[in-house]
Amino acid sequence: MSQNSYNVGDHVQYQGIGGGNVENSTTHGEITDVVTDKQQAGSSGVTVNASAEDPRYVIRNDNTGKETAYKADNIKKAE
């Protein structure tokens, strides 16, 4: 798990696929929610198994406007 903690309103650079261990392009977006329990998250309504120790960050993509939940490992840096 990443040692970084992010907050609602943070603008971040992140990888949409691969959890940080796959070389692919990055994108940008804004964190709109921090999920800390098992619930539906993001535009698609996918259920995430989040916890206080392993939160999911709902990020609204700058280009598409779509909101998707990601683990901290997908986030490369806050901008």
PETAZI-V446098 format. One line per field, one symbol per residue. phi: phi as a letter, one per 40 degrees, with the letter a starting at -180 (. if undefined). Layout:
phi: ???
//
This chain:
phi: .cccbbbdgccbbabcbhggbbcacbbbabcbabcbacacagccgccbccaccbcbbcbccccbgcbbcbcdccccacb
//
